[in-house]
Amino acid sequence: MRRTLLIIIILQASFLQLTAQVNGSFIVNGDLDKFYPVSFYDGGWDSSAATEVAIGRSSVHTNSSWRGSVIASFRYHCTNWGHESKFIDADIKQFNQLNSTTPNTFVAGWQDASGSSTVRTIVIWLRGGGTTYYYHANYAVSPAVYDNNQNSLPYAPTGWSFTYKTAIDDYVNSRGLYYENTAFLNGEGINYFKGSVGIGTVNPQAKLAVNGDIYSKKVKVTQTGWPDYVFHTTYRLRPLSEVEQFIKLHHHLPEVPSAADVKKDALDVGDNQATLLKKIEELTLYIISLNKEVEGLKRKISQLQVAK
């Protein structure tokens, strides 16, 4: 009796485990250079759990030579008419062959499609052209393709209307994580970023690019070539007449970037601090020289007054 009961429990657990996993595939038709909306149902909503779906193409040669590969996972929970625990998180690795004329990125964007309705779906835009995708989910997701072949465009749940895209949205990270909400890293160890970091910009042109204000209690800039050499006896200080002529001709100080240069190439804070210090040191030398002249004139005036 106990053995029979144990077998029944094992079979029930296996059945529940099998029914909790959903696998399948679908094809997105239409044009190869367009991305079409595919709706995915939020099967975990009634279980008060996030739905997780993995979308993949392991082989770059599926459908055609060098079509490309993608391994992407989405974890989401629909708003379903205003429930504020909604989110869509993504982790995408899509292959992009260099110097290839064949389009081979696949995920162009995503959006919660429920809004002020109870459709409980999200939309993921996927490349068309007869491209096959395989999926694996923890709940029923029932993908539906809107490519004017399997279903007509636009996909229009209550209050929304979705059609194809021709380019990837800016927020799509084709080589890693997209997290919709805020992140807190409370560890006291080192956090390492090998690549470039953009804050307020998706296209950083340097190791760190910030599109906005920066507030800091302290900033340290490591800089070589600090201009103490100005005070060496071998340094040639420009005559003030020469500086005057340069200003009249160029409308800025020698060695200081012009407004046009800053607009074109931005401003290197370290270099600029060194240049400003150099100009202060030169001004100091000019003042010392002028002060010597003034003191000399004072002595001559005193001598003339005594002679009278």
Rosetta silent file (secondary structure, phi, psi, omega in degrees, C-alpha in Angstrom):
SEQUENCE: MRRTLLIIIILQASFLQLTAQVNGSFIVNGDLDKFYPVSFYDGGWDSSAATEVAIGRSSVHTNSSWRGSVIASFRYHCTNWGHESKFIDADIKQFNQLNSTTPNTFVAGWQDASGSSTVRTIVIWLRGGGTTYYYHANYAVSPAVYDNNQNSLPYAPTGWSFTYKTAIDDYVNSRGLYYENTAFLNGEGINYFKGSVGIGTVNPQAKLAVNGDIYSKKVKVTQTGWPDYVFHTTYRLRPLSEVEQFIKLHHHLPEVPSAADVKKDALDVGDNQATLLKKIEELTLYIISLNKEVEGLKRKISQLQVAK
SCORE:     score description
SCORE:     0.000 S_00000001
   1 L     0.000  -46.825  179.043    0.000    0.000    0.000 S_00000001
   2 H   -63.003  -39.833  179.335    2.761    2.428    0.930 S_00000001
   3 H   -63.074  -42.739  179.053    4.674    1.540   -2.234 S_00000001
   4 H   -61.963  -43.965  179.396    1.585    2.180   -4.362 S_00000001
   5 H   -62.452  -41.175  179.071    0.980    5.521   -2.628 S_00000001
   6 H   -62.733  -42.041  179.560    4.613    6.527   -3.178 S_00000001
   7 H   -62.867  -41.528 -179.806    4.380    5.663   -6.890 S_00000001
   8 H   -63.010  -42.773 -179.948    1.182    7.745   -7.218 S_00000001
   9 H   -63.632  -42.457  179.449    2.845   10.750   -5.533 S_00000001
  10 H   -63.813  -41.965  179.750    5.881   10.464   -7.809 S_00000001
  11 H   -65.462  -40.595  178.624    3.675   10.217  -10.905 S_00000001
  12 H   -64.633  -42.083  178.700    1.607   13.214   -9.811 S_00000001
  13 H   -63.857  -40.482  178.847    4.745   15.279   -9.177 S_00000001
  14 H   -65.307  -40.220  179.224    6.146   14.282  -12.565 S_00000001
  15 H   -64.261  -44.495  178.429    2.867   15.186  -14.249 S_00000001
  16 H   -62.142  -38.888  179.840    2.768   18.596  -12.556 S_00000001
  17 H   -65.958  -39.842 -179.322    6.376   19.213  -13.545 S_00000001
  18 H   -69.448  -42.040 -177.872    5.678   18.270  -17.154 S_00000001
  19 H   -72.563  -17.325  179.507    2.512   20.350  -17.426 S_00000001
  20 L   -81.108  -11.773 -179.204    4.306   23.376  -15.954 S_00000001
  21 L  -108.095  132.243 -178.054    6.739   23.459  -18.872 S_00000001
  22 E  -121.831  127.422 -179.939    5.604   24.627  -22.321 S_00000001
  23 E  -126.403  154.701  176.096    7.670   24.105  -25.459 S_00000001
  24 E   174.519 -171.054  177.285    7.062   24.862  -29.084 S_00000001
  25 E  -148.705  161.976  176.149    8.104   26.788  -32.159 S_00000001
  26 E  -153.544  161.727  179.777    6.668   29.355  -34.536 S_00000001
  27 E  -119.639  134.113  174.315    7.625   31.093  -37.775 S_00000001
  28 E  -103.006  115.619 -179.444    7.473   34.842  -38.416 S_00000001
  29 L   -90.313 -148.815 -176.029    6.806   35.503  -42.092 S_00000001
  30 L    80.708 -154.375 -176.128    6.628   38.850  -43.880 S_00000001
  31 L   -89.506  145.485 -178.794    9.773   40.708  -44.951 S_00000001
  32 L   -67.258  -26.883 -177.801   13.247   39.833  -43.690 S_00000001
  33 L   -92.362   15.199  178.183   14.073   43.490  -43.018 S_00000001
  34 L  -125.341  155.194  177.414   11.058   44.016  -40.731 S_00000001
  35 E  -113.780  128.363 -172.324   10.241   43.018  -37.159 S_00000001
  36 E  -110.801  146.280 -179.855    6.694   41.820  -36.493 S_00000001
  37 E   -70.736  130.625  174.074    4.685   41.824  -33.246 S_00000001
  38 E  -122.100  122.727 -178.874    4.326   38.452  -31.569 S_00000001
  39 E   -89.484  142.675  177.276    2.029   38.342  -28.548 S_00000001
  40 E  -128.576  127.532 -178.067    2.828   36.171  -25.514 S_00000001
  41 E   -75.107  146.486  177.145    0.235   35.402  -22.871 S_00000001
  42 L   -91.011   80.160 -175.478    1.013   35.985  -19.183 S_00000001
  43 L   -69.024  -18.125 -179.694    0.162   32.465  -18.031 S_00000001
  44 L   -88.429   -0.814 -172.631    1.558   32.996  -14.558 S_00000001
  45 H   -59.923  -49.407 -177.623   -0.722   35.935  -13.739 S_00000001
  46 H   -70.326  -16.688  177.033   -3.445   33.939  -11.925 S_00000001
  47 H   -92.847    6.720 -178.324   -0.788   32.043   -9.998 S_00000001
  48 L    54.870   44.515 -179.235    0.660   35.354   -8.712 S_00000001
  49 L  -139.394  154.723  177.116    3.952   34.499  -10.369 S_00000001
  50 L   -74.747  143.020  174.021    6.094   35.948  -13.128 S_00000001
  51 E   -89.666  137.837 -179.995    5.944   34.273  -16.518 S_00000001
  52 E  -125.682  125.619  178.326    9.283   33.303  -18.017 S_00000001
  53 E  -130.824  132.573  175.846    9.762   32.494  -21.683 S_00000001
  54 E  -105.352  131.227  179.689   12.994   31.634  -23.479 S_00000001
  55 E  -119.906  129.081 -174.972   13.185   32.283  -27.221 S_00000001
  56 E  -149.367  159.834  169.274   16.043   30.834  -29.186 S_00000001
  57 E  -144.939  101.861 -175.469   17.716   29.839  -32.425 S_00000001
  58 L   -72.656  -38.753 -174.974   20.927   27.964  -31.703 S_00000001
  59 L   -91.818  130.741  177.452   22.058   27.455  -35.288 S_00000001
  60 L   -70.425  -12.626 -176.145   23.071   30.429  -37.419 S_00000001
  61 L  -103.238    7.518  174.878   22.039   28.407  -40.490 S_00000001
  62 L   -62.568  130.534  179.754   18.397   27.783  -39.523 S_00000001
  63 L    79.413  -39.352  177.571   16.157   28.817  -42.469 S_00000001
  64 L  -167.073  163.018 -178.486   19.123   30.006  -44.581 S_00000001
  65 L   -60.941  128.310  176.471   22.916   30.248  -44.501 S_00000001
  66 L    57.952   31.901  174.624   24.105   32.674  -41.819 S_00000001
  67 L   -60.914  -33.773  177.032   20.580   33.801  -40.966 S_00000001
  68 L   115.336  164.705 -178.844   21.903   34.243  -37.422 S_00000001
  69 L  -129.443  157.572  177.569   21.250   32.983  -33.925 S_00000001
  70 E  -151.599  138.390  168.786   19.658   34.335  -30.779 S_00000001
  71 E  -126.224  113.268 -175.608   19.212   33.133  -27.223 S_00000001
  72 E  -134.737  144.829  175.183   16.840   35.424  -25.341 S_00000001
  73 E  -131.347  141.649  178.912   14.821   35.136  -22.158 S_00000001
  74 E  -126.797  134.386  175.756   11.977   37.348  -20.936 S_00000001
  75 E  -122.559  124.807 -170.043   10.539   37.499  -17.438 S_00000001
  76 E  -151.423  162.783  174.778    7.357   39.513  -17.160 S_00000001
  77 E  -149.196  122.528 -173.977    4.119   40.309  -15.383 S_00000001
  78 L   -76.165  153.456  176.101    1.350   42.259  -17.125 S_00000001
  79 L   -69.061  -35.163  175.293   -0.367   45.309  -15.684 S_00000001
  80 L    49.306   57.620  177.196   -3.766   43.750  -16.548 S_00000001
  81 L    71.625   47.079  166.083   -5.703   46.989  -16.147 S_00000001
  82 L   103.778    5.189  177.737   -3.567   48.837  -13.644 S_00000001
  83 L   -75.571  121.856 -165.284   -1.835   46.327  -11.368 S_00000001
  84 L   -82.500    2.210  176.559    1.408   48.125  -10.494 S_00000001
  85 L   -87.431   16.593 -178.014    3.678   45.103  -10.075 S_00000001
  86 L   -68.195  150.268  173.962    4.055   44.953  -13.855 S_00000001
  87 E  -170.815  161.007  168.609    7.501   44.642  -15.480 S_00000001
  88 E  -137.308  117.147  174.382    9.363   43.145  -18.427 S_00000001
  89 E  -110.949  149.473 -176.439   12.986   42.077  -17.957 S_00000001
  90 E  -140.248  150.612  172.264   15.110   40.661  -20.759 S_00000001
  91 E  -136.225  112.878 -170.461   18.416   38.913  -21.324 S_00000001
  92 E  -125.455  133.966  169.727   19.400   38.810  -24.998 S_00000001
  93 E  -130.110   98.887  179.681   22.377   37.413  -26.864 S_00000001
  94 E  -115.334  130.892 -174.530   21.801   37.858  -30.590 S_00000001
  95 L   -72.901  132.788  178.755   24.476   37.047  -33.100 S_00000001
  96 L  -132.053   97.605 -176.938   25.504   39.838  -35.436 S_00000001
  97 L   -67.756  126.652  179.769   27.991   38.698  -38.052 S_00000001
  98 L   -66.544  144.913  176.249   30.442   41.467  -38.929 S_00000001
  99 L    59.686   30.605  178.988   30.545   42.674  -42.526 S_00000001
 100 L  -105.161  138.163  177.324   27.405   40.739  -43.379 S_00000001
 101 L   -88.117   -6.407  179.413   24.751   42.105  -45.713 S_00000001
 102 L   -89.063  127.310  177.313   22.165   39.702  -44.252 S_00000001
 103 L   -62.835  128.982 -176.835   20.091   41.116  -41.383 S_00000001
 104 L  -142.956   30.528  163.156   20.800   38.920  -38.385 S_00000001
 105 L  -108.019  149.483 -165.217   19.493   40.603  -35.277 S_00000001
 106 L  -121.507  -32.688 -176.896   16.125   39.319  -34.195 S_00000001
 107 E  -102.115  120.155 -176.324   14.634   41.154  -31.208 S_00000001
 108 E  -107.551   -9.680 -179.390   13.649   44.769  -31.928 S_00000001
 109 E   160.672  176.288  179.487   11.636   45.669  -28.831 S_00000001
 110 E  -158.518  160.767 -178.843    8.888   44.694  -26.427 S_00000001
 111 E  -164.001  144.363  171.141    5.904   46.214  -24.618 S_00000001
 112 E   -69.116  122.730 -176.194    3.147   45.325  -22.177 S_00000001
 113 L   -98.155   -1.339 -174.870    0.042   45.087  -24.373 S_00000001
 114 L   -77.351  -48.597  177.122   -2.559   44.818  -21.616 S_00000001
 115 L    52.419 -132.863  179.138   -2.789   48.468  -20.586 S_00000001
 116 L   -88.821   56.294  179.595   -6.362   49.359  -19.613 S_00000001
 117 L  -155.977 -179.029 -178.964   -7.646   45.932  -20.542 S_00000001
 118 L  -118.977   31.957 -178.134   -7.463   42.308  -19.429 S_00000001
 119 L   -73.075  -23.809  176.405   -5.748   40.769  -22.458 S_00000001
 120 L    53.680   50.301  176.966   -2.732   39.764  -20.293 S_00000001
 121 E  -133.692  153.815  165.786   -0.217   39.739  -23.132 S_00000001
 122 E  -112.884  160.746  176.158    3.091   41.320  -23.941 S_00000001
 123 E  -114.205  132.410  171.546    4.349   42.011  -27.457 S_00000001
 124 E  -121.086  126.151  179.361    7.863   41.122  -28.629 S_00000001
 125 E   -86.440  121.068 -176.613    8.903   42.323  -32.075 S_00000001
 126 E  -123.470  146.578 -176.761   10.795   39.561  -33.910 S_00000001
 127 E   -62.499  139.593  179.930   12.443   39.539  -37.328 S_00000001
 128 L   -93.717 -146.500 -179.833   10.325   38.192  -40.174 S_00000001
 129 L    82.035   26.079 -178.111   11.258   36.722  -43.550 S_00000001
 130 L    73.923   41.406 -177.615   10.222   33.165  -42.685 S_00000001
 131 E   -96.086  130.223 -178.054   12.374   33.017  -39.557 S_00000001
 132 E   -91.663  137.423  176.519   11.852   30.115  -37.144 S_00000001
 133 E  -128.567  143.299  175.928   11.923   30.593  -33.367 S_00000001
 134 E  -112.448  143.953 -177.778   11.806   27.986  -30.609 S_00000001
 135 E  -135.814  155.165  178.172   10.410   28.765  -27.175 S_00000001
 136 E  -142.877  129.224 -174.614   10.299   27.275  -23.706 S_00000001
 137 E  -137.967  158.454  178.798    8.125   28.706  -20.905 S_00000001
 138 L   -88.031  -16.531  173.789    7.157   28.008  -17.315 S_00000001
 139 L  -136.950  170.882  177.312    3.471   28.778  -18.001 S_00000001
 140 L   -61.949  129.356  179.641    1.253   28.830  -21.061 S_00000001
 141 L  -119.690  -19.702  172.123    2.301   31.725  -23.309 S_00000001
 142 L    44.714   61.876 -177.491    0.362   30.911  -26.522 S_00000001
 143 L   -60.363  136.305  176.712    2.480   32.943  -28.991 S_00000001
 144 E  -127.731  126.547 -173.615    0.486   34.577  -31.794 S_00000001
 145 E   -98.539  130.488  179.222    2.280   36.048  -34.799 S_00000001
 146 L  -114.046   89.959 -175.245    0.973   39.195  -36.517 S_00000001
 147 L  -129.390   18.000 -175.370    2.721   39.277  -39.897 S_00000001
 148 L    63.669   15.821  175.930   -0.268   39.678  -42.269 S_00000001
 149 L  -122.263  -62.356  178.189    0.064   35.965  -42.925 S_00000001
 150 L   -80.135  -40.863  174.192   -0.888   34.065  -39.784 S_00000001
 151 L  -140.440  148.734 -175.567   -2.708   37.043  -38.257 S_00000001
 152 L   -77.079  148.268  170.805   -3.468   40.457  -39.751 S_00000001
 153 L   -88.182  150.449   -4.700   -1.700   43.638  -38.771 S_00000001
 154 L   -81.981  162.439  168.322   -2.047   45.603  -36.650 S_00000001
 155 E   -79.846  117.975 -170.112   -2.337   43.628  -33.442 S_00000001
 156 L  -131.403   74.343  169.069   -4.939   45.735  -31.674 S_00000001
 157 L   -66.299  167.575 -173.997   -5.938   44.672  -28.177 S_00000001
 158 L   -52.497  120.296  175.726   -8.241   47.108  -26.411 S_00000001
 159 L    84.857   -2.761 -177.624   -6.681   50.572  -26.378 S_00000001
 160 L  -133.806  157.646  175.941   -3.497   49.593  -28.221 S_00000001
 161 L  -147.019  121.252 -174.945   -2.381   49.095  -31.817 S_00000001
 162 E  -122.967  130.111  174.820    0.904   47.416  -32.769 S_00000001
 163 L  -124.780 -168.800 -175.060    2.428   47.055  -36.222 S_00000001
 164 L   -75.482  161.746  173.934    5.865   46.082  -37.546 S_00000001
 165 E  -113.799  154.143  176.788    9.145   47.879  -36.820 S_00000001
 166 L  -111.563   -2.939 -179.960   11.948   48.606  -39.267 S_00000001
 167 L  -150.331  160.366  179.676   14.705   49.210  -36.686 S_00000001
 168 L   -78.550  134.765  177.986   15.727   48.068  -33.234 S_00000001
 169 L   -65.511  151.514 -175.921   14.535   50.283  -30.366 S_00000001
 170 L   -60.094  -32.553 -174.715   17.231   52.168  -28.431 S_00000001
 171 L   -77.244   -9.145 -176.999   16.557   50.345  -25.156 S_00000001
 172 L   -74.061  120.252  173.913   17.279   46.902  -26.615 S_00000001
 173 L   -95.156  105.074 -174.982   20.529   45.455  -25.294 S_00000001
 174 L   -76.153   -9.796 -176.121   21.517   42.941  -27.954 S_00000001
 175 E  -128.794   29.850  179.427   24.381   41.513  -25.904 S_00000001
 176 E   169.295 -149.129 -168.992   23.085   41.279  -22.353 S_00000001
 177 E   -85.105  144.789  165.990   20.605   42.315  -19.686 S_00000001
 178 E  -125.946  122.995 -179.424   17.750   44.797  -19.767 S_00000001
 179 L  -123.091  123.926 -169.104   16.213   45.481  -16.362 S_00000001
 180 L   -73.411  -29.702 -173.751   13.126   47.671  -16.252 S_00000001
 181 L  -108.624 -166.711 -175.458   13.359   48.941  -12.678 S_00000001
 182 L   -80.919  162.161  179.503   16.076   50.242  -10.369 S_00000001
 183 L  -128.432  137.691  174.935   19.073   48.299   -9.089 S_00000001
 184 L  -120.338  120.990  176.264   20.787   48.438   -5.700 S_00000001
 185 L  -108.889  104.066 -171.867   24.245   46.905   -5.362 S_00000001
 186 L   -95.805   -3.181  178.954   24.948   46.768   -1.653 S_00000001
 187 L   -67.711  145.903 -177.815   28.151   44.759   -1.696 S_00000001
 188 L   -92.564    2.762  179.119   31.246   46.543   -0.456 S_00000001
 189 L   -83.026 -168.430 -177.744   33.564   44.835   -2.911 S_00000001
 190 L   -82.481  132.805  171.375   34.709   45.945   -6.350 S_00000001
 191 L  -104.913  125.586 -169.522   32.153   46.320   -9.131 S_00000001
 192 L  -114.806  129.712  174.716   33.825   45.845  -12.497 S_00000001
 193 L  -124.895  111.815 -178.219   32.713   47.123  -15.904 S_00000001
 194 L   -76.983  -40.507 -177.226   35.025   46.175  -18.746 S_00000001
 195 L   -87.179 -166.986  179.435   33.150   47.960  -21.518 S_00000001
 196 L   -79.747  151.274 -179.566   31.810   51.489  -21.840 S_00000001
 197 E  -120.742  127.562  176.927   29.075   52.767  -19.520 S_00000001
 198 E  -114.049  129.702  175.136   26.353   55.158  -20.636 S_00000001
 199 E  -116.380  112.492 -175.848   24.122   57.039  -18.188 S_00000001
 200 L    80.404    6.012  177.317   21.245   58.721  -19.968 S_00000001
 201 L  -145.688  140.863  179.721   22.696   57.613  -23.309 S_00000001
 202 L   -96.442    1.367 -177.799   22.653   54.292  -25.133 S_00000001
 203 L  -134.123   68.583 -179.085   25.692   55.132  -27.254 S_00000001
 204 L   -65.633  133.860 -179.912   28.601   56.104  -24.979 S_00000001
 205 L   -97.767    8.370  179.886   31.581   57.460  -26.882 S_00000001
 206 L  -149.696  178.796  178.530   33.960   56.927  -23.949 S_00000001
 207 L   -57.767  -36.148  175.285   34.455   54.591  -20.998 S_00000001
 208 E  -136.704  122.886  178.028   31.862   56.672  -19.123 S_00000001
 209 E  -125.694  127.176 -178.337   29.346   58.945  -20.834 S_00000001
 210 E  -121.941  121.714  175.839   26.751   60.906  -18.842 S_00000001
 211 L  -100.125   82.565 -177.502   23.909   62.796  -20.503 S_00000001
 212 L   153.578 -173.551 -178.605   22.974   65.059  -17.605 S_00000001
 213 L   -78.324  152.018  174.921   24.295   66.666  -14.446 S_00000001
 214 L  -122.671  126.583  175.890   26.833   65.021  -12.136 S_00000001
 215 L  -111.371  127.693 -178.101   26.854   65.745   -8.401 S_00000001
 216 L  -149.076  143.613  175.759   29.933   64.701   -6.455 S_00000001
 217 L   -76.700  -25.778 -178.610   31.593   65.643   -3.172 S_00000001
 218 L  -156.642  139.491  175.339   35.034   65.102   -4.671 S_00000001
 219 L  -129.516  126.776  176.743   36.521   64.448   -8.111 S_00000001
 220 L  -113.651  129.485  178.958   40.115   63.345   -8.643 S_00000001
 221 L  -118.713  120.214  176.077   41.702   63.512  -12.093 S_00000001
 222 L   -80.225  126.738 -173.504   45.045   61.859  -12.672 S_00000001
 223 L  -143.318  132.350  175.639   47.032   64.090  -14.974 S_00000001
 224 L   -99.741  162.886  178.507   50.637   64.106  -16.180 S_00000001
 225 L    75.844   35.657  179.183   52.570   67.123  -17.370 S_00000001
 226 L   -62.624  133.777 -163.161   51.528   69.478  -14.555 S_00000001
 227 H   -81.245   42.706  173.365   52.786   72.941  -15.648 S_00000001
 228 H   -66.864  -16.061 -179.554   55.290   73.732  -12.881 S_00000001
 229 H   -62.820  -15.598  178.127   57.788   74.096  -15.720 S_00000001
 230 H   -60.037  -30.866 -177.126   56.436   77.631  -16.186 S_00000001
 231 H   -89.167    2.482  175.527   58.533   78.697  -13.213 S_00000001
 232 L   -75.477  149.660 -177.312   61.763   77.242  -14.629 S_00000001
 233 L   -66.512  -20.222 -179.098   64.326   79.793  -15.778 S_00000001
 234 L   -84.572   -8.329 -176.385   64.368   78.239  -19.263 S_00000001
 235 L   -72.344  133.485  178.144   60.656   78.846  -19.846 S_00000001
 236 L   -91.927  112.629  176.395   59.874   81.463  -22.493 S_00000001
 237 L   -89.211  124.607 -178.866   57.094   83.761  -21.312 S_00000001
 238 L   -60.766  137.544  171.204   55.326   85.408  -24.220 S_00000001
 239 L   -61.504  145.164 -178.987   55.556   89.208  -24.238 S_00000001
 240 H   -59.854  -30.677  177.101   52.184   90.776  -23.441 S_00000001
 241 H   -63.282  -37.600  178.094   52.222   92.492  -26.828 S_00000001
 242 H   -68.173  -40.637  177.361   52.385   89.039  -28.475 S_00000001
 243 H   -62.598  -40.951  179.763   49.493   87.792  -26.328 S_00000001
 244 H   -61.022  -44.773  179.587   47.496   90.865  -27.314 S_00000001
 245 H   -63.624  -38.991  178.887   48.034   90.219  -31.023 S_00000001
 246 H   -63.605  -44.264 -179.704   47.022   86.547  -30.620 S_00000001
 247 H   -62.571  -42.360  178.910   43.784   87.520  -28.846 S_00000001
 248 H   -62.106  -35.062 -176.630   42.913   90.063  -31.554 S_00000001
 249 H   -82.199  -42.045 -170.725   43.460   87.429  -34.250 S_00000001
 250 H  -110.539  -14.027  177.476   41.927   84.313  -32.642 S_00000001
 251 L    65.730   28.052  170.352   39.586   85.696  -29.931 S_00000001
 252 L  -160.175  165.742 -177.807   40.877   83.334  -27.234 S_00000001
 253 L   -70.367  151.918  174.166   44.031   82.852  -25.187 S_00000001
 254 L   -57.938  137.161  176.880   47.010   80.956  -26.603 S_00000001
 255 L    72.664   -3.236  175.900   46.796   77.181  -25.913 S_00000001
 256 L   -95.852  130.034 -177.883   43.236   77.520  -24.638 S_00000001
 257 L   -62.635  145.066  178.610   40.666   75.728  -26.851 S_00000001
 258 L   -77.838  168.524  177.257   38.241   77.948  -28.724 S_00000001
 259 H   -60.548  -37.309  179.228   34.456   77.757  -28.346 S_00000001
 260 H   -66.563  -39.293  178.861   34.289   75.992  -31.721 S_00000001
 261 H   -64.348  -42.736 -179.712   36.852   73.405  -30.599 S_00000001
 262 H   -65.634  -40.177  178.520   34.939   72.674  -27.393 S_00000001
 263 H   -63.415  -36.758 -177.680   31.668   72.340  -29.308 S_00000001
 264 H   -79.861  -46.833 -170.439   33.271   69.905  -31.724 S_00000001
 265 H  -113.429    2.871 -175.765   35.524   67.811  -29.468 S_00000001
 266 L    65.953 -171.049 -172.774   34.189   68.552  -25.938 S_00000001
 267 L  -125.614  125.863  173.964   36.523   69.488  -23.097 S_00000001
 268 L   -81.335  113.624 -173.793   39.109   67.316  -21.379 S_00000001
 269 H   -61.699  -43.872 -179.898   38.770   68.312  -17.717 S_00000001
 270 H   -62.688  -49.193  178.400   42.308   67.250  -16.787 S_00000001
 271 H   -60.829  -40.892 -177.966   43.928   69.019  -19.730 S_00000001
 272 H   -66.418  -39.817  177.837   41.793   72.097  -19.134 S_00000001
 273 H   -62.833  -41.216  178.619   42.749   72.279  -15.458 S_00000001
 274 H   -64.652  -41.361  179.695   46.429   72.025  -16.406 S_00000001
 275 H   -65.216  -43.446  178.951   46.014   74.734  -19.064 S_00000001
 276 H   -62.945  -40.521  177.323   44.188   77.054  -16.656 S_00000001
 277 H   -63.334  -39.290  178.597   46.898   76.551  -14.033 S_00000001
 278 H   -60.758  -42.065  179.840   49.529   77.323  -16.669 S_00000001
 279 H   -67.339  -37.004  176.410   47.759   80.581  -17.487 S_00000001
 280 H   -64.018  -41.775  178.841   47.526   81.464  -13.781 S_00000001
 281 H   -65.237  -40.058  176.443   51.248   80.805  -13.387 S_00000001
 282 H   -64.117  -42.153  176.719   51.994   82.971  -16.432 S_00000001
 283 H   -60.041  -38.684  177.677   49.776   85.722  -15.007 S_00000001
 284 H   -60.537  -42.860  178.486   51.721   85.457  -11.766 S_00000001
 285 H   -65.404  -40.124  176.886   54.980   85.978  -13.674 S_00000001
 286 H   -61.654  -44.009 -178.942   53.489   88.960  -15.515 S_00000001
 287 H   -64.043  -41.932  178.433   52.341   90.469  -12.200 S_00000001
 288 H   -60.889  -44.131  179.962   55.768   89.910  -10.628 S_00000001
 289 H   -63.665  -44.921  179.062   57.415   91.586  -13.629 S_00000001
 290 H   -65.226  -37.190  178.590   54.973   94.504  -13.561 S_00000001
 291 H   -63.865  -37.277  176.811   55.404   94.841   -9.805 S_00000001
 292 H   -63.361  -41.541  178.521   59.181   95.153  -10.278 S_00000001
 293 H   -63.548  -43.733  178.982   58.592   97.886  -12.833 S_00000001
 294 H   -61.827  -44.307  179.516   56.216   99.705  -10.462 S_00000001
 295 H   -63.149  -39.008  177.726   58.710   99.437   -7.579 S_00000001
 296 H   -63.464  -42.359  178.548   61.469  100.766   -9.853 S_00000001
 297 H   -64.881  -37.939  177.824   59.287  103.710  -10.903 S_00000001
 298 H   -61.570  -42.287 -179.815   58.494  104.424   -7.254 S_00000001
 299 H   -64.173  -41.645  179.046   62.207  104.575   -6.427 S_00000001
 300 H   -64.734  -39.387  178.464   62.883  106.968   -9.352 S_00000001
 301 H   -64.201  -41.877  178.218   60.012  109.201   -8.271 S_00000001
 302 H   -61.804  -41.852  179.651   61.364  109.228   -4.718 S_00000001
 303 H   -64.152  -40.125  179.207   64.842  110.109   -5.994 S_00000001
 304 H   -66.261  -38.354  178.603   63.425  112.957   -8.118 S_00000001
 305 H   -65.777  -38.832  177.918   61.486  114.296   -5.165 S_00000001
 306 H   -66.010  -38.800 -178.395   64.643  114.235   -2.984 S_00000001
 307 H   -64.639  -28.972  178.812   66.640  115.991   -5.705 S_00000001
 308 L   -71.167    0.000    0.000   64.153  118.882   -5.682 S_00000001
